[in-house]
Amino acid sequence: MNGDTTMSAQCFTRRHFLASQGWGLGSIALAWLLKQDGLLAETERPELQPRTFDLKPKAPDRPPRAKAMISLWMQGGPSHLDLFDPKPMLQKYDGKPFPGEVKYDNAAQASSKVLASPWKFRHYGECGMELSELLPHTGRMADDITLIRSMHTGVNNHGQSIRALINGRILGGRPTLGSWVVYGLGSETQNLPAYVALIDPGQLPVMGVENWSNGFLPAIYQGTVIRPQEPRILNLDPPPHLAGAPQRRALDFLQRLNQRHAAQRPGYFELQARIASYELAARMQLAAKEAMDLSRETKATQKLYGMDEKETAEYGSRCLIARRLIERGVRFIQIFTQNQFWDHHGSIISRLPAACRKVDKPAAALLYDLKARGLLDTTIVHWGGEMGRLPVIQNDAGRAKVGRDHNTYGFSMWLAGGGFKRGCVYGVTDEFGHKAVENVVNHYDYHATVLHLFGLDHQRLVFKQNGREQSLIDGQPARIVHDILEA
């Protein structure tokens, strides 16, 4: 009896039990160490309540410098060599073979002959920033902008490079920068869309609606398109027999039905977004019409934006609408030029000046106006496209027909406001302007820097989908470019 008792006690010591189960102290220690190093997989915890998403204002991770952003998106790839990045070596080698290797996109029309810029550069502002004579109005605002001359995506097609700059990767189906900002911060207005795309009357941009897509984020964070002609938003006015109290009663009844329907389908984000858009549409009947009524602006302001000139009137009106939307709490705005407007594979000598005349004066007016109204300090303004151009001739069929091929290995864009330095030039391309060689800014560095100015941590701004946390940066080695930010 005593022997049996002794044996039972031995069998049920903690050490004997662990050893008999194949766990041992070594295995437990290993598991503890893995957990300490963050290498042990976390157990997936089920959500006890369905997630809901809205556009109410949200606190950022840290005090922000920027509250809103306007992206002036130059579809097609403006030639940095002719606008922002003067290269004396192009003049020296003009018409001669390029003394190195060129990464062509279109080899069929390629030429190795160097093409010097046909336009002169001059120093602008107290900062002495060198810009092309094609951008005189932008030049007058040089002391307010940061010019990055070392942008890089390294993917030489329009679609892939556009995606890199708007959603962080070369693949589709991902949320754009605007969607991430609105997801992280919500909106300061509940009467207008948080995220707006002002499209060109010529054509939709390359990639179409993907340029303002919510991707895998809930649909409530998708951009809202503002039409380039009146009515800029369709169906804002109710039929006369429904105006006033009858419409209010109908909307209240519809809201009750929608809420009941949604309660039976928890986690159905598209349905939540649709209901929210219906409710927003009702509130926009007055707010949107007022915000886009440019007749409320003075003649002097309209003239500032070039609305009295044929070449600038249309783009100027969209820039002025953007300023009015920013004043009313809209978080993120994109203003697009038409499909391939800056894609000058041929006839660059005539086509580039025409493109500059369309946007130069309105873009500079937007900066000036925001600054005069005290809005530039908290509003980021971005100007740029998905690529630059090569230093050699494409389509060598006579002076009037020459152009430049794609270049995503070193190109330029500028930013202003919202915490960016004033009168700053950053980064360097090689002596021919082909590749960024100093202070390279990749697309993911740009995104991390913009999010930082919004007070958002690019590593913490994540969305959990199918057990995986995804982000705008999504594991890329991003850095915040502090050298272009105000202290």
C-alpha positions in Angstrom: 0.0 0.0 0.0 2.8 2.4 1.0 4.6 1.5 -2.2 1.6 2.3 -4.3 1.2 5.6 -2.6 4.9 6.5 -3.2 4.6 5.5 -6.8 1.5 7.7 -7.2 3.2 10.7 -5.7 6.2 10.2 -8.0 4.0 10.0 -11.1 2.2 13.2 -10.3 5.1 15.5 -9.5 5.1 18.5 -11.9 8.5 17.5 -13.4 7.4 13.9 -14.1 4.1 15.1 -15.6 5.9 17.6 -18.0 8.5 15.0 -19.0 5.9 12.3 -19.6 3.9 14.7 -21.9 7.0 15.5 -24.0 7.0 19.1 -23.0 10.1 19.4 -20.8 11.5 22.5 -19.3 13.6 23.2 -22.4 10.5 23.4 -24.6 8.8 25.8 -22.2 11.9 28.0 -22.0 12.1 28.1 -25.8 8.4 29.2 -26.1 9.0 31.9 -23.5 12.1 33.2 -25.3 10.2 33.2 -28.7 7.4 35.2 -27.1 9.9 37.7 -25.6 11.5 38.2 -29.1 8.1 38.6 -30.7 8.6 35.4 -32.8 5.8 33.4 -31.3 2.5 33.5 -33.3 -0.3 35.1 -31.5 -3.5 33.3 -31.0 -6.2 34.8 -33.2 -8.9 36.3 -30.9 -12.4 36.3 -32.3 -14.1 39.7 -32.5 -16.9 39.9 -30.0 -18.5 42.8 -31.7 -18.7 43.5 -35.4 -16.5 46.3 -36.6 -18.1 49.5 -37.7 -16.5 52.4 -39.6 -17.4 56.0 -40.0 -15.9 59.4 -41.0 -16.0 61.1 -37.5 -12.8 62.9 -36.6 -10.2 60.7 -35.1 -7.1 61.7 -33.0 -3.8 61.1 -34.7 -0.9 59.3 -33.1 1.0 62.6 -32.4 0.3 66.3 -32.8 -0.1 66.9 -36.6 1.4 69.6 -38.8 -1.1 69.0 -41.6 -4.9 68.6 -41.5 -5.6 68.3 -45.2 -3.9 67.7 -48.6 -4.4 68.7 -52.2 -2.6 66.6 -54.8 -2.2 68.2 -58.2 -1.7 65.0 -60.2 0.1 65.5 -63.5 -0.9 62.5 -65.5 1.8 61.1 -67.9 5.1 62.2 -66.4 6.3 65.8 -66.7 9.8 66.2 -68.0 11.9 67.1 -64.9 14.9 67.9 -67.3 12.9 70.7 -68.9 11.1 72.0 -65.8 12.9 71.4 -62.5 16.4 69.9 -62.9 18.8 71.8 -65.2 21.7 69.8 -66.5 24.6 71.7 -68.2 25.9 68.3 -69.5 22.8 68.0 -71.8 23.9 71.2 -73.5 27.5 69.9 -73.9 26.4 66.6 -75.4 23.3 67.9 -77.3 22.9 65.7 -80.4 25.8 63.4 -79.5 25.6 59.8 -78.3 24.8 59.4 -74.6 28.0 58.4 -72.9 26.5 55.6 -70.8 23.7 53.1 -70.4 20.1 54.2 -70.8 17.1 52.3 -69.5 14.6 52.7 -72.4 10.9 51.9 -72.0 10.2 51.9 -75.8 13.2 50.5 -77.5 11.5 50.7 -81.0 11.6 54.5 -81.0 14.7 54.9 -78.9 17.7 57.0 -79.8 21.0 57.4 -78.0 21.3 61.1 -79.0 21.2 63.5 -76.0 18.5 66.1 -76.1 19.3 69.4 -74.4 16.4 71.4 -72.9 15.1 73.9 -75.4 14.1 76.2 -72.5 16.1 78.4 -70.2 16.3 78.1 -66.5 16.5 81.0 -64.0 16.8 81.5 -60.3 13.6 82.3 -58.5 12.9 83.7 -55.0 15.3 84.5 -52.2 16.2 80.8 -52.1 17.5 80.9 -55.6 15.6 77.8 -56.8 16.3 77.0 -60.4 13.2 76.5 -62.5 12.3 76.5 -66.1 11.0 79.6 -67.9 7.9 77.5 -68.6 6.8 77.9 -65.0 7.0 81.6 -64.2 4.1 81.6 -61.8 5.3 78.6 -59.8 8.7 80.4 -59.8 7.2 83.3 -57.9 6.2 80.8 -55.1 9.6 79.2 -55.0 10.2 80.4 -51.4 7.2 78.4 -50.2 7.9 75.0 -51.8 10.1 72.0 -51.3 11.5 70.7 -54.6 12.5 67.0 -54.6 14.8 66.2 -57.5 15.5 62.6 -56.5 12.2 60.8 -56.7 12.4 57.1 -57.6 9.9 54.3 -58.2 12.0 52.2 -60.6 9.0 50.8 -62.5 9.0 52.3 -66.0 5.3 51.8 -67.0 2.6 54.4 -66.2 0.2 52.0 -64.5 2.8 50.5 -62.1 4.4 53.8 -61.3 1.1 55.4 -60.7 0.1 52.6 -58.3 3.4 52.9 -56.5 2.9 56.6 -55.8 -0.8 56.4 -55.0 -1.2 53.1 -53.1 2.4 52.1 -52.2 2.8 49.0 -54.5 2.8 48.3 -58.2 -0.3 46.0 -57.8 -3.9 47.0 -58.0 -6.6 46.4 -55.4 -5.0 48.5 -52.7 -6.2 51.7 -50.9 -4.8 55.0 -52.1 -3.0 57.5 -49.9 -6.2 59.5 -49.6 -8.1 56.5 -48.4 -5.5 55.8 -45.7 -5.5 59.4 -44.5 -9.3 59.4 -44.2 -9.3 56.0 -42.6 -6.8 57.2 -40.0 -8.2 60.7 -39.3 -11.8 60.8 -40.5 -13.2 64.1 -41.7 -13.7 67.5 -40.2 -17.0 67.9 -42.1 -20.0 65.6 -42.1 -21.8 67.6 -44.8 -19.2 67.0 -47.7 -17.2 64.0 -48.8 -14.0 63.5 -46.8 -12.1 62.5 -50.0 -12.7 64.1 -53.4 -11.4 63.5 -56.9 -11.7 66.5 -59.3 -11.3 64.9 -62.7 -10.4 66.6 -66.0 -13.1 67.1 -68.7 -10.8 65.6 -71.4 -10.5 62.0 -70.1 -10.3 59.9 -67.0 -6.7 59.4 -65.9 -4.8 56.2 -66.6 -6.1 53.5 -64.2 -9.5 55.3 -64.0 -11.3 54.9 -60.7 -8.3 53.0 -59.2 -6.7 56.5 -58.6 -9.2 57.1 -55.8 -9.9 53.5 -54.7 -10.5 52.3 -51.2 -9.0 48.9 -52.1 -9.5 46.5 -49.2 -10.5 49.3 -46.8 -14.2 49.7 -46.2 -16.0 51.4 -49.0 -16.8 54.5 -46.9 -13.1 55.6 -47.5 -13.3 55.7 -51.3 -12.9 59.0 -53.1 -16.0 60.8 -54.4 -15.8 62.1 -58.0 -16.6 65.7 -58.7 -17.6 66.2 -62.3 -15.7 68.7 -64.5 -18.9 70.5 -65.6 -22.2 71.5 -64.1 -23.9 69.9 -62.4 -20.7 68.8 -60.7 -22.6 66.3 -58.5 -25.7 64.8 -60.0 -29.2 64.5 -58.4 -28.6 66.9 -55.5 -32.0 68.6 -56.0 -35.2 66.7 -55.0 -38.3 66.9 -57.2 -40.4 69.9 -56.3 -43.2 67.8 -54.9 -40.8 66.1 -52.4 -38.8 69.2 -51.3 -38.9 70.2 -47.6 -41.0 68.2 -45.1 -42.1 65.4 -47.4 -38.4 64.6 -48.3 -37.4 64.7 -44.6 -40.1 62.2 -43.6 -39.2 59.9 -46.5 -35.5 60.1 -45.5 -36.2 59.4 -41.9 -38.3 56.3 -42.9 -35.6 55.1 -45.2 -33.0 55.5 -42.5 -35.0 53.3 -40.1 -35.4 50.6 -42.8 -31.7 50.8 -43.6 -30.6 50.6 -40.0 -32.9 47.5 -39.5 -31.5 45.9 -42.6 -27.9 46.6 -41.6 -28.4 45.3 -38.1 -29.3 41.9 -39.6 -26.0 41.9 -41.6 -23.2 42.8 -39.2 -19.8 43.3 -40.8 -21.2 44.1 -44.3 -19.0 47.1 -44.9 -20.3 47.9 -48.4 -23.8 48.1 -47.0 -22.6 50.4 -44.2 -20.9 52.6 -46.8 -24.0 52.7 -49.0 -26.2 53.8 -46.1 -23.7 56.5 -45.1 -23.5 57.8 -48.7 -27.3 58.1 -48.8 -27.3 60.1 -45.6 -24.4 62.3 -46.8 -26.2 62.9 -50.0 -29.1 64.5 -48.2 -26.8 66.7 -46.2 -24.9 67.7 -49.3 -28.0 69.2 -51.0 -27.1 72.6 -49.5 -23.4 72.2 -48.5 -22.0 70.9 -51.8 -23.9 73.4 -54.0 -22.6 76.2 -51.8 -19.0 74.9 -51.7 -18.8 74.7 -55.5 -20.5 78.0 -56.3 -17.6 80.0 -57.6 -19.8 83.0 -58.2 -19.4 83.7 -54.5 -15.8 84.5 -55.1 -14.6 88.0 -56.0 -13.6 88.9 -59.5 -10.0 89.5 -58.2 -9.9 85.9 -56.9 -11.3 84.4 -60.1 -8.7 86.4 -62.1 -5.9 85.2 -59.7 -6.8 81.6 -60.7 -6.9 82.4 -64.4 -10.6 82.0 -64.8 -10.7 84.9 -67.2 -8.3 83.2 -69.6 -9.2 80.4 -72.0 -6.1 78.3 -71.4 -6.4 78.4 -67.6 -10.1 78.8 -66.9 -11.1 75.1 -66.5 -8.1 74.0 -64.4 -8.2 77.2 -62.4 -11.9 76.6 -61.5 -11.0 73.2 -60.1 -8.1 74.6 -58.1 -10.5 77.2 -56.6 -13.1 74.6 -55.8 -10.3 72.7 -54.0 -9.5 75.7 -51.8 -13.2 76.1 -51.0 -13.5 72.5 -50.0 -10.4 72.7 -47.8 -12.0 75.7 -46.0 -15.1 73.6 -45.4 -13.2 70.6 -43.8 -12.6 68.2 -46.7 -9.6 66.1 -45.8 -8.0 64.9 -49.1 -8.4 66.3 -52.7 -6.9 65.1 -55.9 -7.0 67.3 -59.1 -6.2 65.3 -62.2 -5.0 66.3 -65.6 -6.4 64.2 -68.4 -5.1 60.8 -69.6 -1.4 61.0 -70.6 -1.5 64.8 -70.7 2.2 65.0 -69.9 3.3 61.9 -71.7 5.5 63.6 -74.3 7.0 60.8 -76.4 6.9 63.2 -79.4 6.4 66.9 -80.2 7.6 67.9 -76.7 8.7 71.3 -78.0 5.1 72.3 -78.6 3.2 70.1 -76.2 5.1 70.8 -73.0 4.6 74.6 -73.1 0.9 74.0 -73.7 0.7 71.7 -70.7 2.5 74.2 -68.5 0.2 77.1 -69.6 -2.8 75.1 -68.4 -1.6 74.4 -64.8 1.2 76.9 -63.9 -0.9 79.9 -63.1 -3.8 78.1 -61.3 -1.4 75.9 -59.2 0.6 79.0 -58.1 -2.6 80.8 -57.3 -3.8 78.0 -55.1 -0.6 78.2 -53.1 -0.8 82.0 -52.8 -4.5 81.9 -51.9 -4.1 79.2 -49.2 -1.2 81.2 -47.7 -3.1 84.5 -47.7 -6.0 82.8 -45.9 -3.8 81.1 -43.3 -4.5 77.6 -44.6 -1.2 76.7 -46.2 0.4 76.0 -42.8 -2.0 73.1 -42.3 -2.6 72.0 -45.9 -0.1 69.9 -47.9 0.0 70.8 -51.6 1.6 68.2 -53.9 2.5 68.7 -57.6 3.9 65.9 -59.7 3.3 62.8 -61.9 4.3 59.2 -61.9 7.7 59.7 -63.6 10.0 62.0 -65.4 11.7 61.7 -68.9 15.0 60.5 -70.3 17.9 62.7 -71.3 17.9 61.3 -74.9 15.7 61.7 -77.9 12.7 59.5 -78.6 11.1 59.7 -82.1 14.1 61.1 -83.9 12.1 62.4 -86.8 13.0 66.1 -87.0 13.2 68.9 -84.4 9.5 69.5 -84.2 8.7 65.8 -83.6 11.2 64.8 -81.0 10.2 63.7 -77.5 11.5 61.9 -74.4 10.8 58.4 -73.1 9.8 57.4 -69.5 12.2 57.7 -66.6 11.3 56.5 -63.1 14.8 56.2 -61.8 15.2 59.9 -61.1 12.6 62.6 -61.4 11.1 65.7 -59.7 8.0 66.8 -57.8 7.3 69.6 -55.4 5.4 70.0 -52.1 4.4 72.9 -50.0 2.7 73.7 -46.7 1.7 71.4 -43.9 5.1 71.2 -42.4 7.3 71.0 -45.5 10.3 73.4 -45.6 10.1 76.6 -47.5 12.5 77.3 -50.4 14.1 73.9 -50.1 15.8 71.9 -52.9 16.5 68.2 -52.0 18.2 65.4 -53.7 20.4 65.1 -56.8 20.3 63.2 -60.1 23.4 62.3 -62.0 24.9 64.8 -64.4 22.5 63.8 -67.2 19.4 63.7 -64.9 18.9 59.9 -65.6 19.1 58.4 -62.1 18.7 59.7 -58.6 22.2 59.5 -56.9 21.9 61.5 -53.7 19.2 61.6 -51.0 17.0 59.2 -53.0 13.3 59.5 -52.1 11.4 56.3 -52.9 7.6 56.3 -53.1 7.3 54.7 -49.7 9.6 57.3 -48.2 7.2 60.0 -49.6 4.2 58.2 -48.1 5.8 57.8 -44.7 6.7 61.5 -44.6 3.2 62.6 -45.6 1.6 60.4 -43.0 4.1 61.7 -40.4 3.0 65.3 -41.1 -0.6 64.2 -40.5 0.4 62.9 -37.1 0.1 59.2 -38.3 2.7 56.5 -37.7 3.1 54.6 -40.9 3.8 51.4 -38.9 0.7 51.7 -36.7 -1.8 52.8 -39.4 -2.9 49.3 -40.3 -6.1 47.4 -41.4 -6.6 43.8 -40.3 -7.9 41.6 -43.0 -8.0 37.8 -43.0 -5.8 37.7 -40.0 -3.1 39.9 -41.6 -2.3 43.5 -40.8 -1.8 45.5 -44.0 -0.7 49.1 -44.3 0.2 51.7 -47.0 3.9 51.0 -46.5 3.3 47.2 -46.0 6.8 46.2 -44.9 8.8 48.3 -47.2 12.0 50.0 -45.7 10.4 53.4 -45.5 12.1 56.4 -43.9 10.6 59.8 -42.9 12.6 62.4 -44.8 13.2 64.8 -41.9 15.5 67.0 -44.0 12.6 68.4 -46.0 10.5 69.2 -42.9 10.4 72.3 -40.9 11.9 72.0 -37.4 
